[in-house]
Amino acid sequence: MGAPSRPGWAARQIAPGSRRGERLNPRQRVQLALNHQEPDRIPIDLGATIVSSIVRQSYIELKQYLGIPVEEIHMLDYVQQLPYVDEALLQRFGVDFRLVQLPAATAPGPDIFEEGEYYAFIDRWGSKLHMPKEGGLYFDWVEFPLKSPTLDALDCYAWPWPDPAEDIALLRQQAESLYRRTDYALVGSAVIGGGIFEQPARTMGLENFLAALLVEPDFADRLMEKITDVYIESCNNYLEQVGEYIQVFTYWDDLCGQNGWLVRPDLYRRRVKPQQKRLVEAIKKKTDAKVFYHCCGACREMIPDLIELGFDILNPVQVSARGMDSRELKSEFGRDIVFWGGGVDTQSVLPFGTPAQVREEVKRRIDDLAPGGGFVFAAVHNIQAFVPPENIVAAFDTALMHGAY
Protein backbone atom coordinates (compact mmCIF):
# COMPACT_ATOMS: atom_id res chain seq x y z
CA MET A 1 0.00 0.00 0.00
CA GLY A 2 1.14 3.55 -0.63
CA ALA A 3 2.63 5.58 -3.44
CA PRO A 4 6.32 6.34 -3.85
CA SER A 5 7.51 9.63 -2.43
CA ARG A 6 8.51 12.16 -5.06
CA PRO A 7 10.35 15.43 -4.45
CA GLY A 8 8.19 17.52 -6.75
CA TRP A 9 6.01 17.73 -9.81
CA ALA A 10 8.81 18.50 -12.25
CA ALA A 11 11.02 15.69 -10.92
CA ARG A 12 8.53 12.84 -11.42
CA GLN A 13 9.35 9.81 -13.49
CA ILE A 14 6.95 8.73 -16.20
CA ALA A 15 4.60 6.08 -14.83
CA PRO A 16 4.03 2.78 -16.70
CA GLY A 17 1.23 3.28 -19.19
CA SER A 18 1.79 7.02 -19.33
CA ARG A 19 0.77 8.82 -22.50
CA ARG A 20 2.90 11.92 -21.97
CA GLY A 21 3.22 14.04 -25.06
CA GLU A 22 0.19 12.48 -26.73
CA ARG A 23 -3.05 14.44 -26.87
CA LEU A 24 -5.82 12.26 -25.46
CA ASN A 25 -9.55 12.64 -25.61
CA PRO A 26 -11.41 13.02 -22.30
CA ARG A 27 -12.55 9.39 -22.05
CA GLN A 28 -9.04 8.07 -22.69
CA ARG A 29 -7.62 10.57 -20.20
CA VAL A 30 -10.08 9.58 -17.50
CA GLN A 31 -9.66 5.85 -18.02
CA LEU A 32 -5.90 6.10 -17.62
CA ALA A 33 -6.16 8.28 -14.53
CA LEU A 34 -8.75 6.00 -12.90
CA ASN A 35 -6.43 3.06 -13.52
CA HIS A 36 -3.57 4.82 -11.72
CA GLN A 37 -1.67 5.76 -14.84
CA GLU A 38 -0.54 9.18 -16.01
CA PRO A 39 -2.43 10.58 -19.01
CA ASP A 40 -1.52 13.78 -20.83
CA ARG A 41 -3.03 15.90 -18.05
CA ILE A 42 -5.14 15.41 -14.96
CA PRO A 43 -8.87 15.03 -15.67
CA ILE A 44 -11.07 17.92 -14.52
CA ASP A 45 -14.55 17.74 -13.04
CA LEU A 46 -17.18 20.37 -12.41
CA GLY A 47 -20.81 19.32 -12.19
CA ALA A 48 -20.43 15.60 -12.95
CA THR A 49 -21.79 14.70 -9.50
CA ILE A 50 -24.00 16.31 -6.87
CA VAL A 51 -20.93 16.65 -4.63
CA SER A 52 -18.53 18.31 -7.08
CA SER A 53 -20.66 21.02 -8.61
CA ILE A 54 -21.55 24.68 -7.99
CA VAL A 55 -24.59 26.24 -6.36
CA ARG A 56 -27.06 28.25 -8.39
CA GLN A 57 -26.05 31.70 -7.14
CA SER A 58 -22.36 31.24 -7.84
CA TYR A 59 -23.14 29.53 -11.14
CA ILE A 60 -25.05 32.57 -12.38
CA GLU A 61 -22.39 35.01 -11.16
CA LEU A 62 -19.63 32.92 -12.75
CA LYS A 63 -21.35 32.83 -16.13
CA GLN A 64 -21.95 36.57 -16.00
CA TYR A 65 -18.29 37.15 -15.11
CA LEU A 66 -17.18 35.05 -18.09
CA GLY A 67 -19.65 36.68 -20.46
CA ILE A 68 -21.55 33.44 -21.03
CA PRO A 69 -25.29 34.00 -21.51
CA VAL A 70 -27.41 32.93 -18.54
CA GLU A 71 -30.17 30.96 -20.19
CA GLU A 72 -32.88 28.81 -18.60
CA ILE A 73 -31.52 26.98 -15.56
CA HIS A 74 -32.51 23.36 -14.97
CA MET A 75 -32.07 22.10 -11.42
CA LEU A 76 -30.27 18.87 -10.66
CA ASP A 77 -30.51 19.01 -6.86
CA TYR A 78 -33.03 21.28 -5.19
CA VAL A 79 -31.78 20.53 -1.69
CA GLN A 80 -28.28 21.82 -2.37
CA GLN A 81 -29.49 24.26 -5.06
CA LEU A 82 -27.33 22.74 -7.78
CA PRO A 83 -28.09 23.36 -11.46
CA TYR A 84 -27.16 21.13 -14.34
CA VAL A 85 -23.95 22.83 -15.53
CA ASP A 86 -24.33 23.85 -19.17
CA GLU A 87 -22.09 22.89 -22.04
CA ALA A 88 -20.57 26.35 -22.51
CA LEU A 89 -19.14 26.41 -18.99
CA LEU A 90 -17.99 22.78 -19.14
CA GLN A 91 -16.04 23.49 -22.31
CA ARG A 92 -14.62 26.74 -20.91
CA PHE A 93 -13.00 24.82 -18.04
CA GLY A 94 -11.96 21.74 -20.01
CA VAL A 95 -14.24 19.43 -18.03
CA ASP A 96 -13.74 15.80 -19.05
CA PHE A 97 -17.04 14.39 -17.72
CA ARG A 98 -20.72 14.55 -18.55
CA LEU A 99 -23.52 13.66 -16.16
CA VAL A 100 -26.20 11.04 -16.82
CA GLN A 101 -28.49 11.34 -13.81
CA LEU A 102 -32.06 12.28 -12.97
CA PRO A 103 -32.73 15.10 -10.47
CA ALA A 104 -31.44 14.02 -7.09
CA ALA A 105 -34.26 15.06 -4.75
CA THR A 106 -37.09 13.54 -6.73
CA ALA A 107 -37.98 12.68 -10.28
CA PRO A 108 -39.63 14.53 -11.87
CA GLY A 109 -39.00 17.85 -10.07
CA PRO A 110 -40.53 18.44 -6.64
CA ASP A 111 -43.77 20.35 -6.11
CA ILE A 112 -42.39 23.41 -4.33
CA PHE A 113 -44.92 25.38 -2.32
CA GLU A 114 -44.88 28.32 0.08
CA GLU A 115 -45.23 27.84 3.83
CA GLY A 116 -45.04 31.14 5.71
CA GLU A 117 -41.56 32.57 5.30
CA TYR A 118 -40.26 29.40 3.65
CA TYR A 119 -40.34 27.56 0.38
CA ALA A 120 -41.09 23.91 1.05
CA PHE A 121 -41.42 20.53 -0.61
CA ILE A 122 -41.96 16.91 0.37
CA ASP A 123 -39.19 14.60 -0.80
CA ARG A 124 -39.77 11.12 -2.18
CA TRP A 125 -39.21 9.62 1.28
CA GLY A 126 -42.05 11.67 2.80
CA SER A 127 -39.92 14.22 4.67
CA LYS A 128 -40.60 17.96 4.54
CA LEU A 129 -37.86 20.42 3.67
CA HIS A 130 -37.71 24.22 4.11
CA MET A 131 -35.64 26.99 2.57
CA PRO A 132 -36.04 30.61 3.74
CA LYS A 133 -37.57 32.89 1.11
CA GLU A 134 -35.21 35.68 2.12
CA GLY A 135 -31.54 34.80 1.89
CA GLY A 136 -32.11 31.04 1.73
CA LEU A 137 -29.21 29.12 0.22
CA TYR A 138 -30.46 25.53 0.41
CA PHE A 139 -33.27 23.34 1.72
CA ASP A 140 -33.04 21.55 5.05
CA TRP A 141 -35.09 18.71 6.54
CA VAL A 142 -37.61 19.85 9.15
CA GLU A 143 -40.28 17.11 9.46
CA PHE A 144 -39.89 13.34 9.26
CA PRO A 145 -42.31 10.50 8.49
CA LEU A 146 -40.84 7.95 10.90
CA LYS A 147 -42.06 9.10 14.29
CA SER A 148 -40.97 6.17 16.47
CA PRO A 149 -38.12 3.63 16.29
CA THR A 150 -40.29 0.53 16.12
CA LEU A 151 -40.62 -2.35 13.71
CA ASP A 152 -44.34 -1.60 13.45
CA ALA A 153 -43.50 1.91 12.21
CA LEU A 154 -41.33 0.40 9.47
CA ASP A 155 -44.14 -1.98 8.47
CA CYS A 156 -46.49 0.99 8.04
CA TYR A 157 -44.01 3.27 6.30
CA ALA A 158 -44.62 4.18 2.63
CA TRP A 159 -41.29 3.27 1.04
CA PRO A 160 -40.29 5.26 -2.05
CA TRP A 161 -40.43 3.75 -5.51
CA PRO A 162 -37.35 3.73 -7.77
CA ASP A 163 -37.31 6.06 -10.75
CA PRO A 164 -39.95 5.28 -13.40
CA ALA A 165 -38.91 2.92 -16.20
CA GLU A 166 -39.77 5.51 -18.86
CA ASP A 167 -37.39 8.02 -17.25
CA ILE A 168 -34.59 5.44 -17.18
CA ALA A 169 -35.26 4.68 -20.85
CA LEU A 170 -34.73 8.37 -21.66
CA LEU A 171 -31.50 8.32 -19.69
CA ARG A 172 -30.36 5.32 -21.71
CA GLN A 173 -30.96 7.28 -24.91
CA GLN A 174 -28.98 10.20 -23.48
CA ALA A 175 -26.13 7.96 -22.33
CA GLU A 176 -25.92 6.08 -25.63
CA SER A 177 -25.90 9.34 -27.58
CA LEU A 178 -23.19 10.87 -25.41
CA TYR A 179 -21.12 7.70 -25.55
CA ARG A 180 -21.30 7.33 -29.32
CA ARG A 181 -21.33 10.97 -30.43
CA THR A 182 -18.81 12.44 -27.95
CA ASP A 183 -15.62 11.28 -26.27
CA TYR A 184 -16.43 12.45 -22.74
CA ALA A 185 -16.32 10.17 -19.72
CA LEU A 186 -19.84 9.58 -18.42
CA VAL A 187 -20.86 9.65 -14.76
CA GLY A 188 -24.12 8.35 -13.35
CA SER A 189 -25.98 7.45 -10.19
CA ALA A 190 -29.30 5.94 -9.20
CA VAL A 191 -29.13 6.29 -5.41
CA ILE A 192 -32.46 7.97 -4.68
CA GLY A 193 -31.61 9.50 -1.33
CA GLY A 194 -28.74 9.89 1.09
CA GLY A 195 -26.40 7.05 1.89
CA ILE A 196 -27.27 3.96 3.90
CA PHE A 197 -26.16 5.83 7.04
CA GLU A 198 -27.38 9.27 5.92
CA GLN A 199 -30.86 8.44 4.72
CA PRO A 200 -32.20 7.27 8.11
CA ALA A 201 -31.30 10.69 9.49
CA ARG A 202 -33.32 12.28 6.67
CA THR A 203 -36.27 10.00 7.46
CA MET A 204 -36.40 10.24 11.28
CA GLY A 205 -33.89 12.93 12.30
CA LEU A 206 -30.19 12.51 13.02
CA GLU A 207 -30.41 12.49 16.82
CA ASN A 208 -33.22 9.94 16.78
CA PHE A 209 -31.32 7.65 14.41
CA LEU A 210 -28.08 7.86 16.39
CA ALA A 211 -30.01 6.96 19.52
CA ALA A 212 -31.72 4.07 17.72
CA LEU A 213 -28.36 2.65 16.67
CA LEU A 214 -27.57 2.20 20.36
CA VAL A 215 -30.88 1.47 22.06
CA GLU A 216 -33.07 0.06 19.24
CA PRO A 217 -30.54 -1.92 17.20
CA ASP A 218 -33.10 -4.26 15.59
CA PHE A 219 -35.03 -1.25 14.28
CA ALA A 220 -31.87 0.51 13.04
CA ASP A 221 -30.59 -2.62 11.32
CA ARG A 222 -33.90 -3.28 9.59
CA LEU A 223 -34.19 0.36 8.50
CA MET A 224 -30.72 0.32 6.90
CA GLU A 225 -31.36 -3.10 5.38
CA LYS A 226 -34.58 -1.92 3.76
CA ILE A 227 -32.95 1.27 2.48
CA THR A 228 -30.22 -0.89 0.95
CA ASP A 229 -32.88 -3.06 -0.70
CA VAL A 230 -34.46 0.07 -2.25
CA TYR A 231 -31.07 1.28 -3.47
CA ILE A 232 -30.14 -2.07 -4.98
CA GLU A 233 -33.43 -2.20 -6.88
CA SER A 234 -32.96 1.38 -8.08
CA CYS A 235 -29.34 0.78 -9.10
CA ASN A 236 -30.21 -2.44 -10.90
CA ASN A 237 -32.94 -0.69 -12.89
CA TYR A 238 -30.57 2.11 -13.85
CA LEU A 239 -27.53 -0.01 -14.60
CA GLU A 240 -29.42 -2.53 -16.72
CA GLN A 241 -30.19 0.38 -19.05
CA VAL A 242 -27.19 2.69 -18.64
CA GLY A 243 -24.38 0.65 -17.07
CA GLU A 244 -22.63 -0.24 -20.31
CA TYR A 245 -22.12 3.42 -21.21
CA ILE A 246 -20.87 5.03 -18.00
CA GLN A 247 -17.30 5.06 -16.70
CA VAL A 248 -18.10 6.17 -13.13
CA PHE A 249 -20.99 5.38 -10.77
CA THR A 250 -21.38 7.58 -7.69
CA TYR A 251 -22.53 6.87 -4.15
CA TRP A 252 -22.40 9.12 -1.09
CA ASP A 253 -22.56 8.42 2.63
CA ASP A 254 -21.13 10.88 5.14
CA LEU A 255 -19.86 9.06 8.22
CA CYS A 256 -17.26 11.59 9.31
CA GLY A 257 -17.13 15.20 10.45
CA GLN A 258 -14.40 17.82 10.58
CA ASN A 259 -12.46 15.99 13.29
CA GLY A 260 -13.30 12.32 12.80
CA TRP A 261 -16.00 9.64 12.88
CA LEU A 262 -19.66 10.49 13.53
CA VAL A 263 -20.10 7.03 15.08
CA ARG A 264 -17.65 4.62 16.68
CA PRO A 265 -15.60 2.77 14.04
CA ASP A 266 -16.63 -0.59 15.47
CA LEU A 267 -20.29 0.40 15.19
CA TYR A 268 -19.80 1.37 11.56
CA ARG A 269 -17.98 -1.88 10.75
CA ARG A 270 -20.56 -4.04 12.50
CA ARG A 271 -23.77 -2.33 11.38
CA VAL A 272 -23.31 -0.05 8.36
CA LYS A 273 -20.44 -1.59 6.43
CA PRO A 274 -22.20 -4.93 5.71
CA GLN A 275 -25.04 -3.06 4.00
CA GLN A 276 -22.57 -1.00 1.99
CA LYS A 277 -20.92 -4.26 0.95
CA ARG A 278 -24.24 -5.58 -0.36
CA LEU A 279 -24.74 -2.42 -2.39
CA VAL A 280 -21.23 -2.35 -3.89
CA GLU A 281 -21.45 -6.00 -4.87
CA ALA A 282 -24.80 -5.39 -6.58
CA ILE A 283 -23.45 -2.39 -8.49
CA LYS A 284 -20.36 -4.25 -9.69
CA LYS A 285 -22.47 -7.10 -11.03
CA LYS A 286 -24.17 -4.67 -13.40
CA THR A 287 -21.39 -2.40 -14.65
CA ASP A 288 -17.64 -2.15 -15.21
CA ALA A 289 -17.75 1.51 -14.14
CA LYS A 290 -15.49 2.61 -11.32
CA VAL A 291 -17.44 3.09 -8.09
CA PHE A 292 -17.10 6.51 -6.46
CA TYR A 293 -17.60 7.02 -2.71
CA HIS A 294 -18.25 10.44 -1.21
CA CYS A 295 -17.59 11.08 2.47
CA CYS A 296 -16.91 14.54 3.84
CA GLY A 297 -14.61 15.28 6.72
CA ALA A 298 -11.78 13.46 8.45
CA CYS A 299 -12.25 10.06 6.84
CA ARG A 300 -8.61 8.93 6.71
CA GLU A 301 -9.22 6.06 9.15
CA MET A 302 -12.10 4.87 6.98
CA ILE A 303 -10.12 4.61 3.74
CA PRO A 304 -8.90 1.02 4.34
CA ASP A 305 -12.55 0.00 4.83
CA LEU A 306 -13.51 1.63 1.54
CA ILE A 307 -10.69 -0.13 -0.30
CA GLU A 308 -11.73 -3.45 1.25
CA LEU A 309 -15.34 -2.86 0.17
CA GLY A 310 -14.24 -2.37 -3.43
CA PHE A 311 -14.73 1.36 -3.84
CA ASP A 312 -12.40 2.70 -6.52
CA ILE A 313 -12.63 6.44 -5.87
CA LEU A 314 -12.74 8.70 -2.80
CA ASN A 315 -14.30 12.16 -2.83
CA PRO A 316 -14.17 15.04 -1.81
CA VAL A 317 -10.75 14.72 -0.11
CA GLN A 318 -11.47 17.41 2.46
CA VAL A 319 -7.94 18.68 2.92
CA SER A 320 -8.94 21.10 5.71
CA ALA A 321 -10.20 18.30 7.98
CA ARG A 322 -8.12 16.55 10.64
CA GLY A 323 -5.57 14.10 9.25
CA MET A 324 -6.41 14.83 5.62
CA ASP A 325 -3.00 15.99 4.47
CA SER A 326 -2.97 15.55 0.71
CA ARG A 327 0.67 14.46 0.40
CA GLU A 328 0.33 11.90 3.19
CA LEU A 329 -2.91 10.52 1.77
CA LYS A 330 -1.29 10.03 -1.63
CA SER A 331 1.73 8.33 -0.10
CA GLU A 332 -0.33 5.97 2.05
CA PHE A 333 -3.27 5.12 -0.22
CA GLY A 334 -2.39 6.39 -3.69
CA ARG A 335 -1.93 2.96 -5.27
CA ASP A 336 -5.23 1.63 -3.99
CA ILE A 337 -7.81 4.39 -4.41
CA VAL A 338 -8.32 7.35 -6.74
CA PHE A 339 -8.59 10.78 -5.16
CA TRP A 340 -11.34 12.85 -6.81
CA GLY A 341 -11.38 16.33 -5.34
CA GLY A 342 -8.96 17.97 -2.95
CA GLY A 343 -7.97 20.32 -5.75
CA VAL A 344 -8.74 23.50 -3.85
CA ASP A 345 -9.98 24.00 -0.29
CA THR A 346 -13.55 25.33 -0.39
CA GLN A 347 -13.74 26.14 3.32
CA SER A 348 -11.16 28.90 3.35
CA VAL A 349 -8.92 29.41 0.32
CA LEU A 350 -11.48 29.43 -2.49
CA PRO A 351 -14.06 31.73 -0.84
CA PHE A 352 -11.70 33.99 1.13
CA GLY A 353 -8.31 33.90 -0.61
CA THR A 354 -7.01 36.03 -3.42
CA PRO A 355 -6.72 34.63 -6.95
CA ALA A 356 -2.97 34.32 -6.39
CA GLN A 357 -3.55 32.31 -3.22
CA VAL A 358 -6.02 30.10 -5.05
CA ARG A 359 -3.48 29.42 -7.79
CA GLU A 360 -0.82 28.45 -5.25
CA GLU A 361 -3.27 26.19 -3.42
CA VAL A 362 -4.21 24.41 -6.66
CA LYS A 363 -0.56 23.91 -7.62
CA ARG A 364 0.21 22.49 -4.18
CA ARG A 365 -2.66 19.98 -4.29
CA ILE A 366 -1.81 18.90 -7.83
CA ASP A 367 1.82 18.38 -6.84
CA ASP A 368 0.66 16.22 -3.93
CA LEU A 369 -2.08 14.17 -5.57
CA ALA A 370 -1.31 13.87 -9.29
CA PRO A 371 1.92 11.79 -9.44
CA GLY A 372 1.32 8.34 -10.82
CA GLY A 373 -2.23 9.11 -11.93
CA GLY A 374 -5.17 8.28 -9.70
CA PHE A 375 -6.30 11.89 -9.37
CA VAL A 376 -9.25 13.87 -10.73
CA PHE A 377 -9.17 17.61 -10.13
CA ALA A 378 -12.26 19.07 -8.47
CA ALA A 379 -12.92 21.48 -5.65
CA VAL A 380 -13.48 20.06 -2.19
CA HIS A 381 -17.24 19.52 -2.43
CA ASN A 382 -19.63 21.92 -4.17
CA ILE A 383 -18.61 25.53 -4.75
CA GLN A 384 -20.84 27.54 -2.43
CA ALA A 385 -22.51 30.94 -2.65
CA PHE A 386 -20.49 34.15 -2.35
CA VAL A 387 -17.32 32.65 -3.82
CA PRO A 388 -15.68 35.31 -6.03
CA PRO A 389 -15.94 34.21 -9.66
CA GLU A 390 -12.37 35.31 -10.30
CA ASN A 391 -11.25 32.73 -7.73
CA ILE A 392 -13.19 29.96 -9.47
CA VAL A 393 -11.62 30.91 -12.79
CA ALA A 394 -8.18 30.99 -11.17
CA ALA A 395 -8.68 27.48 -9.77
CA PHE A 396 -9.78 25.80 -12.99
CA ASP A 397 -7.44 27.69 -15.29
CA THR A 398 -4.52 26.75 -13.02
CA ALA A 399 -5.61 23.11 -13.09
CA LEU A 400 -5.51 23.18 -16.89
CA MET A 401 -2.12 24.91 -17.03
CA HIS A 402 -0.38 23.13 -14.14
CA GLY A 403 -1.99 19.73 -14.58
CA ALA A 404 0.00 18.50 -17.57
CA TYR A 405 2.15 15.39 -17.08
C-alpha positions in Angstrom: 0.0 0.0 0.0 1.1 3.6 -0.6 2.6 5.6 -3.4 6.3 6.3 -3.9 7.5 9.6 -2.4 8.5 12.2 -5.1 10.3 15.4 -4.5 8.2 17.5 -6.7 6.0 17.7 -9.8 8.8 18.5 -12.2 11.0 15.7 -10.9 8.5 12.8 -11.4 9.4 9.8 -13.5 7.0 8.7 -16.2 4.6 6.1 -14.8 4.0 2.8 -16.7 1.2 3.3 -19.2 1.8 7.0 -19.3 0.8 8.8 -22.5 2.9 11.9 -22.0 3.2 14.0 -25.1 0.2 12.5 -26.7 -3.0 14.4 -26.9 -5.8 12.3 -25.5 -9.5 12.6 -25.6 -11.4 13.0 -22.3 -12.6 9.4 -22.0 -9.0 8.1 -22.7 -7.6 10.6 -20.2 -10.1 9.6 -17.5 -9.7 5.9 -18.0 -5.9 6.1 -17.6 -6.2 8.3 -14.5 -8.7 6.0 -12.9 -6.4 3.1 -13.5 -3.6 4.8 -11.7 -1.7 5.8 -14.8 -0.5 9.2 -16.0 -2.4 10.6 -19.0 -1.5 13.8 -20.8 -3.0 15.9 -18.1 -5.1 15.4 -15.0 -8.9 15.0 -15.7 -11.1 17.9 -14.5 -14.5 17.7 -13.0 -17.2 20.4 -12.4 -20.8 19.3 -12.2 -20.4 15.6 -12.9 -21.8 14.7 -9.5 -24.0 16.3 -6.9 -20.9 16.7 -4.6 -18.5 18.3 -7.1 -20.7 21.0 -8.6 -21.5 24.7 -8.0 -24.6 26.2 -6.4 -27.1 28.2 -8.4 -26.1 31.7 -7.1 -22.4 31.2 -7.8 -23.1 29.5 -11.1 -25.1 32.6 -12.4 -22.4 35.0 -11.2 -19.6 32.9 -12.7 -21.4 32.8 -16.1 -21.9 36.6 -16.0 -18.3 37.2 -15.1 -17.2 35.0 -18.1 -19.7 36.7 -20.5 -21.5 33.4 -21.0 -25.3 34.0 -21.5 -27.4 32.9 -18.5 -30.2 31.0 -20.2 -32.9 28.8 -18.6 -31.5 27.0 -15.6 -32.5 23.4 -15.0 -32.1 22.1 -11.4 -30.3 18.9 -10.7 -30.5 19.0 -6.9 -33.0 21.3 -5.2 -31.8 20.5 -1.7 -28.3 21.8 -2.4 -29.5 24.3 -5.1 -27.3 22.7 -7.8 -28.1 23.4 -11.5 -27.2 21.1 -14.3 -24.0 22.8 -15.5 -24.3 23.8 -19.2 -22.1 22.9 -22.0 -20.6 26.3 -22.5 -19.1 26.4 -19.0 -18.0 22.8 -19.1 -16.0 23.5 -22.3 -14.6 26.7 -20.9 -13.0 24.8 -18.0 -12.0 21.7 -20.0 -14.2 19.4 -18.0 -13.7 15.8 -19.0 -17.0 14.4 -17.7 -20.7 14.6 -18.6 -23.5 13.7 -16.2 -26.2 11.0 -16.8 -28.5 11.3 -13.8 -32.1 12.3 -13.0 -32.7 15.1 -10.5 -31.4 14.0 -7.1 -34.3 15.1 -4.8 -37.1 13.5 -6.7 -38.0 12.7 -10.3 -39.6 14.5 -11.9 -39.0 17.9 -10.1 -40.5 18.4 -6.6 -43.8 20.4 -6.1 -42.4 23.4 -4.3 -44.9 25.4 -2.3 -44.9 28.3 0.1 -45.2 27.8 3.8 -45.0 31.1 5.7 -41.6 32.6 5.3 -40.3 29.4 3.7 -40.3 27.6 0.4 -41.1 23.9 1.1 -41.4 20.5 -0.6 -42.0 16.9 0.4 -39.2 14.6 -0.8 -39.8 11.1 -2.2 -39.2 9.6 1.3 -42.0 11.7 2.8 -39.9 14.2 4.7 -40.6 18.0 4.5 -37.9 20.4 3.7 -37.7 24.2 4.1 -35.6 27.0 2.6 -36.0 30.6 3.7 -37.6 32.9 1.1 -35.2 35.7 2.1 -31.5 34.8 1.9 -32.1 31.0 1.7 -29.2 29.1 0.2 -30.5 25.5 0.4 -33.3 23.3 1.7 -33.0 21.5 5.0 -35.1 18.7 6.5 -37.6 19.9 9.1 -40.3 17.1 9.5 -39.9 13.3 9.3 -42.3 10.5 8.5 -40.8 8.0 10.9 -42.1 9.1 14.3 -41.0 6.2 16.5 -38.1 3.6 16.3 -40.3 0.5 16.1 -40.6 -2.3 13.7 -44.3 -1.6 13.4 -43.5 1.9 12.2 -41.3 0.4 9.5 -44.1 -2.0 8.5 -46.5 1.0 8.0 -44.0 3.3 6.3 -44.6 4.2 2.6 -41.3 3.3 1.0 -40.3 5.3 -2.0 -40.4 3.8 -5.5 -37.4 3.7 -7.8 -37.3 6.1 -10.7 -39.9 5.3 -13.4 -38.9 2.9 -16.2 -39.8 5.5 -18.9 -37.4 8.0 -17.3 -34.6 5.4 -17.2 -35.3 4.7 -20.8 -34.7 8.4 -21.7 -31.5 8.3 -19.7 -30.4 5.3 -21.7 -31.0 7.3 -24.9 -29.0 10.2 -23.5 -26.1 8.0 -22.3 -25.9 6.1 -25.6 -25.9 9.3 -27.6 -23.2 10.9 -25.4 -21.1 7.7 -25.6 -21.3 7.3 -29.3 -21.3 11.0 -30.4 -18.8 12.4 -27.9 -15.6 11.3 -26.3 -16.4 12.5 -22.7 -16.3 10.2 -19.7 -19.8 9.6 -18.4 -20.9 9.7 -14.8 -24.1 8.3 -13.4 -26.0 7.5 -10.2 -29.3 5.9 -9.2 -29.1 6.3 -5.4 -32.5 8.0 -4.7 -31.6 9.5 -1.3 -28.7 9.9 1.1 -26.4 7.0 1.9 -27.3 4.0 3.9 -26.2 5.8 7.0 -27.4 9.3 5.9 -30.9 8.4 4.7 -32.2 7.3 8.1 -31.3 10.7 9.5 -33.3 12.3 6.7 -36.3 10.0 7.5 -36.4 10.2 11.3 -33.9 12.9 12.3 -30.2 12.5 13.0 -30.4 12.5 16.8 -33.2 9.9 16.8 -31.3 7.7 14.4 -28.1 7.9 16.4 -30.0 7.0 19.5 -31.7 4.1 17.7 -28.4 2.6 16.7 -27.6 2.2 20.4 -30.9 1.5 22.1 -33.1 0.1 19.2 -30.5 -1.9 17.2 -33.1 -4.3 15.6 -35.0 -1.2 14.3 -31.9 0.5 13.0 -30.6 -2.6 11.3 -33.9 -3.3 9.6 -34.2 0.4 8.5 -30.7 0.3 6.9 -31.4 -3.1 5.4 -34.6 -1.9 3.8 -33.0 1.3 2.5 -30.2 -0.9 1.0 -32.9 -3.1 -0.7 -34.5 0.1 -2.2 -31.1 1.3 -3.5 -30.1 -2.1 -5.0 -33.4 -2.2 -6.9 -33.0 1.4 -8.1 -29.3 0.8 -9.1 -30.2 -2.4 -10.9 -32.9 -0.7 -12.9 -30.6 2.1 -13.8 -27.5 0.0 -14.6 -29.4 -2.5 -16.7 -30.2 0.4 -19.1 -27.2 2.7 -18.6 -24.4 0.6 -17.1 -22.6 -0.2 -20.3 -22.1 3.4 -21.2 -20.9 5.0 -18.0 -17.3 5.1 -16.7 -18.1 6.2 -13.1 -21.0 5.4 -10.8 -21.4 7.6 -7.7 -22.5 6.9 -4.1 -22.4 9.1 -1.1 -22.6 8.4 2.6 -21.1 10.9 5.1 -19.9 9.1 8.2 -17.3 11.6 9.3 -17.1 15.2 10.5 -14.4 17.8 10.6 -12.5 16.0 13.3 -13.3 12.3 12.8 -16.0 9.6 12.9 -19.7 10.5 13.5 -20.1 7.0 15.1 -17.6 4.6 16.7 -15.6 2.8 14.0 -16.6 -0.6 15.5 -20.3 0.4 15.2 -19.8 1.4 11.6 -18.0 -1.9 10.8 -20.6 -4.0 12.5 -23.8 -2.3 11.4 -23.3 -0.1 8.4 -20.4 -1.6 6.4 -22.2 -4.9 5.7 -25.0 -3.1 4.0 -22.6 -1.0 2.0 -20.9 -4.3 1.0 -24.2 -5.6 -0.4 -24.7 -2.4 -2.4 -21.2 -2.3 -3.9 -21.4 -6.0 -4.9 -24.8 -5.4 -6.6 -23.4 -2.4 -8.5 -20.4 -4.2 -9.7 -22.5 -7.1 -11.0 -24.2 -4.7 -13.4 -21.4 -2.4 -14.7 -17.6 -2.2 -15.2 -17.7 1.5 -14.1 -15.5 2.6 -11.3 -17.4 3.1 -8.1 -17.1 6.5 -6.5 -17.6 7.0 -2.7 -18.3 10.4 -1.2 -17.6 11.1 2.5 -16.9 14.5 3.8 -14.6 15.3 6.7 -11.8 13.5 8.4 -12.2 10.1 6.8 -8.6 8.9 6.7 -9.2 6.1 9.1 -12.1 4.9 7.0 -10.1 4.6 3.7 -8.9 1.0 4.3 -12.5 0.0 4.8 -13.5 1.6 1.5 -10.7 -0.1 -0.3 -11.7 -3.4 1.2 -15.3 -2.9 0.2 -14.2 -2.4 -3.4 -14.7 1.4 -3.8 -12.4 2.7 -6.5 -12.6 6.4 -5.9 -12.7 8.7 -2.8 -14.3 12.2 -2.8 -14.2 15.0 -1.8 -10.8 14.7 -0.1 -11.5 17.4 2.5 -7.9 18.7 2.9 -8.9 21.1 5.7 -10.2 18.3 8.0 -8.1 16.6 10.6 -5.6 14.1 9.3 -6.4 14.8 5.6 -3.0 16.0 4.5 -3.0 15.6 0.7 0.7 14.5 0.4 0.3 11.9 3.2 -2.9 10.5 1.8 -1.3 10.0 -1.6 1.7 8.3 -0.1 -0.3 6.0 2.1 -3.3 5.1 -0.2 -2.4 6.4 -3.7 -1.9 3.0 -5.3 -5.2 1.6 -4.0 -7.8 4.4 -4.4 -8.3 7.3 -6.7 -8.6 10.8 -5.2 -11.3 12.8 -6.8 -11.4 16.3 -5.3 -9.0 18.0 -2.9 -8.0 20.3 -5.8 -8.7 23.5 -3.8 -10.0 24.0 -0.3 -13.6 25.3 -0.4 -13.7 26.1 3.3 -11.2 28.9 3.4 -8.9 29.4 0.3 -11.5 29.4 -2.5 -14.1 31.7 -0.8 -11.7 34.0 1.1 -8.3 33.9 -0.6 -7.0 36.0 -3.4 -6.7 34.6 -7.0 -3.0 34.3 -6.4 -3.5 32.3 -3.2 -6.0 30.1 -5.1 -3.5 29.4 -7.8 -0.8 28.4 -5.3 -3.3 26.2 -3.4 -4.2 24.4 -6.7 -0.6 23.9 -7.6 0.2 22.5 -4.2 -2.7 20.0 -4.3 -1.8 18.9 -7.8 1.8 18.4 -6.8 0.7 16.2 -3.9 -2.1 14.2 -5.6 -1.3 13.9 -9.3 1.9 11.8 -9.4 1.3 8.3 -10.8 -2.2 9.1 -11.9 -5.2 8.3 -9.7 -6.3 11.9 -9.4 -9.2 13.9 -10.7 -9.2 17.6 -10.1 -12.3 19.1 -8.5 -12.9 21.5 -5.7 -13.5 20.1 -2.2 -17.2 19.5 -2.4 -19.6 21.9 -4.2 -18.6 25.5 -4.8 -20.8 27.5 -2.4 -22.5 30.9 -2.6 -20.5 34.2 -2.3 -17.3 32.7 -3.8 -15.7 35.3 -6.0 -15.9 34.2 -9.7 -12.4 35.3 -10.3 -11.2 32.7 -7.7 -13.2 30.0 -9.5 -11.6 30.9 -12.8 -8.2 31.0 -11.2 -8.7 27.5 -9.8 -9.8 25.8 -13.0 -7.4 27.7 -15.3 -4.5 26.7 -13.0 -5.6 23.1 -13.1 -5.5 23.2 -16.9 -2.1 24.9 -17.0 -0.4 23.1 -14.1 -2.0 19.7 -14.6 0.0 18.5 -17.6 2.2 15.4 -17.1 
